[in-house]
């Protein structure tokens, strides 16, 4: 039997406060996607080699950094950079600081062309899950929570987004159940909704570990 390799991945949950309540950024995957077709998801994707060469203008919170190191073989800074890159690619939104960036890797050149370097200052590591066996693609996904107030530019401007996600929109938290969500996304949203201070690292980070023969649940 072919064993599907597990790829490191990163996802951003962008939370936006409004007078009518909090909303989160979601997009719909294509019908032909091999992983979670037609599902509404957060911006995110696999970590690329070039993410290791992305110079973060601000580093991760120390506690988040330490938690990302546990049961992992990848630099936490690379994972954080991947989350920021995926947000730019899939939604056209920037988490960064205005700085000149010369010699950016290929996957980062369009981001660097905006005149910014990525910043992980506003990222909070809140969830981790490894896709169970039997799926066509498997990811070791780290979920980061960020405040939309940290974005550079207009949070409603998706004009620079790729076509990987359709129907990008800010969805009120009380309407998310109306969307076709992956089961793991529903779990993540429940954890986020329970946070008393979304701007700080959570008391612990849930980790659904499906890397072995038996699934395990850990707290990081």
C-alpha positions, -999 to 999 in steps of 0.1 A, spaced: 0 0 0 13 35 -9 20 57 21 10 93 15 38 117 27 29 142 53 37 178 43 42 207 67 15 233 62 4 266 77 -30 284 79 -41 318 90 -74 326 107 -80 363 103 -104 377 128 -120 411 121 -139 430 147 -169 451 135 -198 469 152 -220 440 144 -196 414 158 -165 394 148 -160 380 113 -134 356 99 -119 354 64 -130 324 44 -127 312 8 -141 282 -12 -118 256 -27 -124 246 -63 -146 217 -74 -116 200 -90 -93 203 -60 -78 170 -49 -80 181 -12 -113 192 3 -131 202 -30 -158 228 -26 -152 233 11 -149 268 27 -115 271 43 -91 296 58 -62 308 36 -33 283 39 -12 257 22 20 237 22 53 251 35 78 258 6 116 256 7 117 293 -1 99 301 31 131 294 50 148 323 32 120 348 40 134 373 65 108 381 91 107 418 100 93 407 134 96 372 149 70 350 166 60 354 202 85 333 222 58 310 237 43 303 203 78 297 189 85 271 217 52 253 211 58 251 174 91 233 181 75 205 200 71 172 181 83 189 149 113 189 126 109 223 110 119 258 119 89 277 134 99 308 115 96 289 82 60 278 92 51 314 101 65 327 69 45 301 49 12 313 66 19 349 56 28 339 20 -3 318 16 -24 347 29 -8 369 2 -12 344 -26 -47 333 -18 -63 365 -6 -39 393 -17 -36 406 19 -3 417 35 10 410 70 43 428 70 62 460 75 73 485 48 109 475 40 129 470 9 136 433 3 162 424 -23 168 389 -37 134 374 -26 129 337 -34 107 330 -65 75 323 -44 80 356 -25 88 380 -54 53 394 -58 51 400 -20 85 417 -20 74 439 -50 48 455 -27 77 470 -7 71 449 24 88 422 44 67 396 62 60 401 99 50 374 124 45 398 153 7 395 152 5 357 147 -7 335 176 -3 297 173 -36 282 183 -41 248 167 -23 219 150 -37 188 132 -22 161 110 -45 147 83 -55 111 90 -43 82 68 -65 74 38 -66 109 24 -51 117 -11 -30 145 6 -18 147 41 -6 178 60 9 186 94 -11 219 96 -4 247 121 -31 273 125 -23 309 134 -48 335 146 -43 371 136 -62 403 140 -72 419 107 -62 453 121 -26 442 116 -31 440 78 -14 465 55 -40 481 33 -77 475 27 -90 442 42 -117 441 16 -93 444 -14 -88 409 -28 -77 422 -62 -42 407 -59 -55 372 -49 -48 341 -70 -78 320 -82 -70 292 -58 -99 302 -35 -132 314 -48 -158 336 -31 -134 352 -6 -154 369 21 -156 380 57 -181 357 73 -197 366 107 -189 340 133 -226 333 139 -231 325 102 -202 301 97 -223 270 102 -243 279 70 -211 272 50 -198 238 38 -169 235 63 -144 207 68 -149 189 101 -114 201 113 -123 237 105 -154 234 128 -132 222 156 -107 250 151 -134 276 151 -148 262 184 -114 266 200 -110 301 187 -145 311 199 -135 299 234 -105 321 236 -109 349 262 -80 370 248 -74 363 211 -45 387 211 -24 365 235 -11 330 231 -38 305 244 -33 286 277 -24 255 255 -26 244 219 -47 214 208 -28 189 186 -46 162 168 -18 138 160 -26 113 133 10 106 123 11 71 137 -10 39 137 -32 52 165 -45 88 166 -34 108 197 -46 140 212 -20 162 228 -18 197 243 13 217 234 
